[in-house]
Amino acid sequence: MIKQCQRQTGSTHVVIIGILVVVIIGVLGLLAWKNFLAPQNVKTPAVVSRTEDSNCEGSIVEKNGTFCSEEIGIRLKVPAIFDGKLKKTDNYEIFKGTVDYKTRTPAGNSDVVYSAVITGSDKFSFSIAKEPLRSGYVYVEHMLQSTYYDAETSLLSLTTSPKSSYNSATDSYTTSGEYAVADEVPSFVVNGVKFYYGSSGDAGVRIETYFAVINGSIIKIKLTHNGYMGPEENDPSTIDADQVFNELDKAVKTIELVS
């Protein structure tokens, strides 16, 4: 009787162990199915793509104060006072030469020029031009000095000139120094393109030029203001020149390239 009870107890243990094994296998199988076989419902970060038109609607577009030219290769926000005023104008003569600006010689004409002029009490001129790429003398006014561009190194630099000193005792002049490449003109990069910023001011005239090489050509964006030089109480100006220059600076630093 005792042996029979032991056998029944042993059988019961075997059954229980078997059930536990089946349950464990089932749980492991369910976990494996969830982790490896079931479709994953994982949230992935959204990919945000920003597309821009790669060209302009025609040769030039001024829409909502925006200039766009496939010939020049840029889309640019125009300072408000020039909105709708930029027109294609005659090409101007360009020059080439050495660091000695006096040796400059004609090098043809600019390729494409757009400009606008405001006259009256507030005199402004604004131009966007394309010139053939070349090394040598390039007219970009900065600190009242001449500039020299090296197409191989892509550097736009100031140039130094010989200095002449007068000796009153001998009533003669002595010259020292020579023409040479000096400091690089200040620059910044927009969309991978290096823009040089030339600034010059003298006798009430303020000139700022942005110089870059785009699609194998020199691009110049230039703004000039002829300011009032008389007594402040008689100043007839009605346009804030600083604001206009700031608008252009902001526009160039957000410029877009087009093909």
Kinemage of the C-alpha trace (Angstrom):
@kinemage 1
@onewidth
@group {chain A} dominant
@subgroup {mainchain}
@vectorlist {calphas} color= white
{ca met a 1} P 0.000 0.000 0.000
{ca ile a 2} L 2.781 2.318 0.862
{ca lys a 3} L 4.661 1.428 -2.336
{ca gln a 4} L 1.566 2.158 -4.431
{ca cys a 5} L 1.157 5.588 -2.820
{ca gln a 6} L 4.779 6.397 -3.531
{ca arg a 7} L 4.367 5.426 -7.150
{ca gln a 8} L 1.282 7.663 -7.461
{ca thr a 9} L 3.151 10.571 -5.835
{ca gly a 10} L 6.076 10.085 -8.189
{ca ser a 11} L 3.757 10.037 -11.164
{ca thr a 12} L 2.109 13.222 -9.995
{ca his a 13} L 5.491 14.937 -9.770
{ca val a 14} L 6.356 13.848 -13.290
{ca val a 15} L 3.065 15.250 -14.584
{ca ile a 16} L 3.578 18.566 -12.790
{ca ile a 17} L 7.153 18.874 -14.078
{ca gly a 18} L 5.936 18.093 -17.584
{ca ile a 19} L 3.265 20.786 -17.358
{ca leu a 20} L 5.837 23.325 -16.120
{ca val a 21} L 8.167 22.460 -18.995
{ca val a 22} L 5.354 22.945 -21.502
{ca val a 23} L 4.390 26.294 -19.912
{ca ile a 24} L 8.011 27.503 -19.927
{ca ile a 25} L 8.459 26.474 -23.556
{ca gly a 26} L 5.241 28.269 -24.414
{ca val a 27} L 6.288 31.478 -22.670
{ca leu a 28} L 9.702 31.422 -24.335
{ca gly a 29} L 8.090 30.812 -27.695
{ca leu a 30} L 5.707 33.725 -27.200
{ca leu a 31} L 8.559 36.034 -26.256
{ca ala a 32} L 10.572 34.927 -29.261
{ca trp a 33} L 7.588 35.537 -31.560
{ca lys a 34} L 7.030 39.029 -30.161
{ca asn a 35} L 10.680 40.026 -30.316
{ca phe a 36} L 11.735 38.543 -33.629
{ca leu a 37} L 8.800 37.408 -35.725
{ca ala a 38} L 5.920 39.774 -35.029
{ca pro a 39} L 5.660 42.992 -37.120
{ca gln a 40} L 7.408 45.861 -35.385
{ca asn a 41} L 5.389 48.960 -34.521
{ca val a 42} L 8.328 51.272 -33.801
{ca lys a 43} L 8.084 55.040 -34.362
{ca thr a 44} L 10.929 56.331 -36.537
{ca pro a 45} L 11.923 59.996 -36.761
{ca ala a 46} L 10.253 61.769 -39.666
{ca val a 47} L 12.614 62.769 -42.460
{ca val a 48} L 11.940 66.389 -43.327
{ca ser a 49} L 13.086 67.358 -46.802
{ca arg a 50} L 13.228 70.945 -47.986
{ca thr a 51} L 13.269 71.452 -51.730
{ca glu a 52} L 13.981 74.678 -53.561
{ca asp a 53} L 13.401 75.565 -57.196
{ca ser a 54} L 16.650 75.004 -59.063
{ca asn a 55} L 15.886 77.731 -61.587
{ca cys a 56} L 13.995 80.992 -62.085
{ca glu a 57} L 10.803 81.773 -63.937
{ca gly a 58} L 12.551 83.222 -66.937
{ca ser a 59} L 15.739 85.251 -67.053
{ca ile a 60} L 14.867 87.546 -64.149
{ca val a 61} L 12.081 87.551 -61.619
{ca glu a 62} L 11.251 90.213 -59.078
{ca lys a 63} L 8.466 88.731 -57.039
{ca asn a 64} L 7.737 89.819 -53.502
{ca gly a 65} L 11.010 91.735 -53.466
{ca thr a 66} L 13.129 88.840 -54.733
{ca phe a 67} L 15.699 89.012 -57.522
{ca cys a 68} L 16.397 85.787 -59.413
{ca ser a 69} L 18.670 85.317 -62.411
{ca glu a 70} L 19.781 82.075 -64.021
{ca glu a 71} L 22.446 84.015 -65.933
{ca ile a 72} L 24.043 85.151 -62.675
{ca gly a 73} L 23.059 82.051 -60.720
{ca ile a 74} L 21.504 83.548 -57.572
{ca arg a 75} L 18.205 84.246 -55.858
{ca leu a 76} L 18.434 87.274 -53.568
{ca lys a 77} L 16.075 89.312 -51.410
{ca val a 78} L 16.290 92.924 -52.615
{ca pro a 79} L 16.387 95.846 -50.122
{ca ala a 80} L 12.882 97.301 -49.983
{ca ile a 81} L 13.749 100.613 -51.660
{ca phe a 82} L 14.866 98.729 -54.810
{ca asp a 83} L 11.871 96.418 -55.052
{ca gly a 84} L 10.737 96.385 -58.701
{ca lys a 85} L 13.472 98.795 -59.805
{ca leu a 86} L 16.274 96.455 -60.911
{ca lys a 87} L 16.644 96.478 -64.689
{ca lys a 88} L 19.114 94.910 -67.074
{ca thr a 89} L 21.631 97.581 -68.057
{ca asp a 90} L 24.646 98.025 -70.314
{ca asn a 91} L 27.760 96.051 -69.488
{ca tyr a 92} L 30.695 98.007 -68.113
{ca glu a 93} L 34.389 97.709 -68.962
{ca ile a 94} L 36.511 95.502 -66.726
{ca phe a 95} L 40.271 95.492 -66.225
{ca lys a 96} L 43.093 93.130 -65.441
{ca gly a 97} L 46.633 93.805 -64.258
{ca thr a 98} L 49.260 93.191 -61.631
{ca val a 99} L 49.333 94.267 -58.004
{ca asp a 100} L 50.324 97.684 -59.358
{ca tyr a 101} L 46.860 98.997 -60.213
{ca lys a 102} L 48.395 101.606 -62.530
{ca thr a 103} L 49.369 98.846 -64.957
{ca arg a 104} L 45.775 97.705 -65.400
{ca thr a 105} L 44.573 97.145 -68.949
{ca pro a 106} L 41.130 96.479 -70.455
{ca ala a 107} L 39.933 92.885 -70.198
{ca gly a 108} L 36.616 93.127 -72.015
{ca asn a 109} L 33.206 93.800 -70.553
{ca ser a 110} L 31.086 92.378 -67.792
{ca asp a 111} L 28.737 89.639 -68.968
{ca val a 112} L 25.426 90.550 -67.320
{ca val a 113} L 24.498 93.617 -65.278
{ca tyr a 114} L 21.312 94.548 -63.411
{ca ser a 115} L 21.114 97.889 -61.651
{ca ala a 116} L 18.827 100.403 -59.983
{ca val a 117} L 19.371 104.060 -59.106
{ca ile a 118} L 17.513 106.290 -56.655
{ca thr a 119} L 18.053 110.017 -57.032
{ca gly a 120} L 16.943 113.106 -55.131
{ca ser a 121} L 17.722 113.830 -51.505
{ca asp a 122} L 18.686 110.173 -50.998
{ca lys a 123} L 21.081 108.950 -53.672
{ca phe a 124} L 21.602 105.201 -53.904
{ca ser a 125} L 22.854 102.911 -56.627
{ca phe a 126} L 22.554 99.138 -56.500
{ca ser a 127} L 23.958 96.611 -58.963
{ca ile a 128} L 24.306 92.862 -59.425
{ca ala a 129} L 26.874 91.976 -62.085
{ca lys a 130} L 28.698 89.046 -63.598
{ca glu a 131} L 32.307 89.282 -64.801
{ca pro a 132} L 34.679 86.803 -66.463
{ca leu a 133} L 36.900 84.937 -64.018
{ca arg a 134} L 40.498 86.191 -64.035
{ca ser a 135} L 43.515 86.679 -61.814
{ca gly a 136} L 44.982 90.099 -61.161
{ca tyr a 137} L 43.581 93.547 -60.507
{ca val a 138} L 39.887 93.383 -59.586
{ca tyr a 139} L 37.951 96.480 -58.598
{ca val a 140} L 36.498 95.872 -55.131
{ca glu a 141} L 36.780 98.888 -52.847
{ca his a 142} L 37.882 98.080 -49.317
{ca met a 143} L 39.447 100.521 -46.871
{ca leu a 144} L 40.231 102.831 -49.815
{ca gln a 145} L 42.758 100.307 -51.118
{ca ser a 146} L 43.043 98.400 -54.376
{ca thr a 147} L 42.358 94.650 -54.510
{ca tyr a 148} L 43.958 91.685 -56.252
{ca tyr a 149} L 42.316 88.315 -56.939
{ca asp a 150} L 44.222 85.066 -57.348
{ca ala a 151} L 42.037 82.551 -59.200
{ca glu a 152} L 44.309 79.652 -58.235
{ca thr a 153} L 44.116 80.239 -54.491
{ca ser a 154} L 40.654 81.895 -54.559
{ca leu a 155} L 41.990 84.744 -52.430
{ca leu a 156} L 40.901 88.368 -52.756
{ca ser a 157} L 43.522 90.541 -51.108
{ca leu a 158} L 44.364 94.170 -50.517
{ca thr a 159} L 47.503 95.572 -52.115
{ca thr a 160} L 50.108 97.879 -50.669
{ca ser a 161} L 51.619 100.806 -52.567
{ca pro a 162} L 54.978 102.573 -52.287
{ca lys a 163} L 54.918 105.506 -49.872
{ca ser a 164} L 56.240 108.889 -50.836
{ca ser a 165} L 57.639 111.245 -48.193
{ca tyr a 166} L 58.485 114.916 -48.654
{ca asn a 167} L 61.714 116.332 -47.214
{ca ser a 168} L 61.334 120.095 -46.777
{ca ala a 169} L 65.063 120.582 -46.150
{ca thr a 170} L 65.950 119.241 -49.567
{ca asp a 171} L 62.627 120.029 -51.201
{ca ser a 172} L 62.500 116.471 -52.517
{ca tyr a 173} L 60.471 113.288 -52.225
{ca thr a 174} L 61.711 109.858 -51.229
{ca thr a 175} L 59.874 106.655 -52.004
{ca ser a 176} L 59.847 103.514 -49.876
{ca gly a 177} L 58.084 100.173 -50.147
{ca glu a 178} L 56.574 98.526 -53.193
{ca tyr a 179} L 53.375 97.209 -54.681
{ca ala a 180} L 52.559 93.876 -53.043
{ca val a 181} L 49.718 91.579 -52.000
{ca ala a 182} L 48.686 92.345 -48.431
{ca asp a 183} L 45.881 91.215 -46.085
{ca glu a 184} L 42.960 89.130 -47.292
{ca val a 185} L 39.649 90.974 -47.632
{ca pro a 186} L 37.099 89.911 -44.937
{ca ser a 187} L 34.834 87.050 -45.985
{ca phe a 188} L 32.093 84.633 -44.937
{ca val a 189} L 30.651 81.421 -46.423
{ca val a 190} L 27.054 80.849 -47.554
{ca asn a 191} L 25.927 77.486 -48.970
{ca gly a 192} L 29.540 76.519 -49.528
{ca val a 193} L 30.347 79.698 -51.473
{ca lys a 194} L 32.905 82.179 -50.132
{ca phe a 195} L 31.746 85.803 -50.252
{ca tyr a 196} L 34.259 88.604 -49.783
{ca tyr a 197} L 32.957 91.791 -48.206
{ca gly a 198} L 34.550 95.054 -49.293
{ca ser a 199} L 33.581 98.252 -47.479
{ca ser a 200} L 34.804 101.777 -48.023
{ca gly a 201} L 33.686 105.238 -46.987
{ca asp a 202} L 34.996 108.719 -47.729
{ca ala a 203} L 33.547 112.238 -48.041
{ca gly a 204} L 29.998 111.104 -47.422
{ca val a 205} L 30.143 108.225 -49.912
{ca arg a 206} L 29.655 104.709 -48.578
{ca ile a 207} L 30.340 101.699 -50.818
{ca glu a 208} L 29.857 98.035 -49.928
{ca thr a 209} L 30.624 95.203 -52.344
{ca tyr a 210} L 30.057 91.453 -52.043
{ca phe a 211} L 32.391 89.438 -54.266
{ca ala a 212} L 32.072 85.701 -55.021
{ca val a 213} L 32.895 83.175 -57.717
{ca ile a 214} L 29.752 81.308 -58.805
{ca asn a 215} L 29.562 78.857 -61.714
{ca gly a 216} L 33.016 79.878 -62.910
{ca ser a 217} L 32.307 83.627 -63.030
{ca ile a 218} L 32.920 86.567 -60.714
{ca ile a 219} L 29.717 87.911 -59.159
{ca lys a 220} L 29.614 91.383 -57.613
{ca ile a 221} L 26.733 92.761 -55.566
{ca lys a 222} L 27.359 96.440 -54.924
{ca leu a 223} L 25.512 99.153 -52.998
{ca thr a 224} L 26.563 102.833 -52.998
{ca his a 225} L 25.113 105.713 -51.001
{ca asn a 226} L 25.990 109.378 -51.473
{ca gly a 227} L 25.202 110.915 -48.114
{ca tyr a 228} L 24.431 114.459 -47.077
{ca met a 229} L 27.475 116.410 -45.836
{ca gly a 230} L 25.906 119.641 -44.520
{ca pro a 231} L 24.548 120.678 -41.113
{ca glu a 232} L 22.424 117.973 -39.503
{ca glu a 233} L 19.431 120.304 -39.068
{ca asn a 234} L 19.313 120.795 -42.835
{ca asp a 235} L 19.647 117.115 -43.733
{ca pro a 236} L 16.997 116.393 -46.408
{ca ser a 237} L 17.413 112.611 -46.201
{ca thr a 238} L 14.254 110.576 -45.724
{ca ile a 239} L 15.735 107.075 -46.096
{ca asp a 240} L 17.698 105.341 -43.338
{ca ala a 241} L 20.878 104.337 -45.194
{ca asp a 242} L 22.048 102.047 -42.388
{ca gln a 243} L 18.824 100.064 -42.657
{ca val a 244} L 19.281 99.636 -46.414
{ca phe a 245} L 22.851 98.361 -45.990
{ca asn a 246} L 21.713 96.021 -43.188
{ca glu a 247} L 18.925 94.643 -45.389
{ca leu a 248} L 21.408 93.836 -48.134
{ca asp a 249} L 23.867 92.232 -45.718
{ca lys a 250} L 21.125 89.994 -44.322
{ca ala a 251} L 19.989 89.101 -47.841
{ca val a 252} L 23.461 88.104 -49.032
{ca lys a 253} L 23.956 85.934 -45.954
{ca thr a 254} L 20.805 83.989 -46.873
{ca ile a 255} L 21.432 83.950 -50.633
{ca glu a 256} L 20.350 80.916 -52.684
{ca leu a 257} L 22.131 79.474 -55.694
{ca val a 258} L 20.152 78.575 -58.824
{ca ser a 259} L 21.093 76.829 -62.039
